[in-house]
Amino acid sequence: MIKLWIDADAAPRDVKGIVFRAAKRLELETLLVANQRLYVPPGNTFVTAVRVEGGPDVADLYIVENAEAGDVAITADIPLAAALVEKEVLVIEPRGEEFTAENVGERLSVRNFMDELRGSGVDTGGPAPYGDPEKRAFASALDRVLTRTLRSF
């Protein structure tokens, strides 16, 4: 059976709520991975928190080492998404975009370019606020990916 992985260090609360409901409805093992204490909804036996040691990318490494082809992961971390896509894990970002073998390389290049700009002192701004349109896009993408994945089992 597939597992649902959440890079929980920075996942919006609304994303977690949507995932918790889907996990319970579909009886899907769901793992929140972070280097801090995490809230697990009471009464939802399908959701587990995994707390890893602090440090850069420790949670990401845990997910990459433990996720398997066919699993589903949620992250906004593009390098993590690239590593997971390479393992044939289906990856959705919290704004509803699905990372694929066709688009993750380009997204990684843009991310690295923006990181270089910030490193040279250019103010690139931050992400747009997370609101209702983003929540709806994420919920729709999650439903699409889970439906497609569960049909293949």
Secondary structure as UniProt FT lines:
FT   STRAND          4..7
FT   TURN            8..9
FT   HELIX           13..26
FT   STRAND          30..34
FT   TURN            42..43
FT   TURN            45..46
FT   STRAND          47..51
FT   TURN            56..57
FT   HELIX           58..66
FT   TURN            69..70
FT   STRAND          72..74
FT   HELIX           78..86
FT   TURN            87..88
FT   STRAND          90..92
FT   TURN            94..95
FT   STRAND          98..99
FT   TURN            101..103
FT   HELIX           104..119
FT   TURN            120..121
FT   HELIX           132..151
//
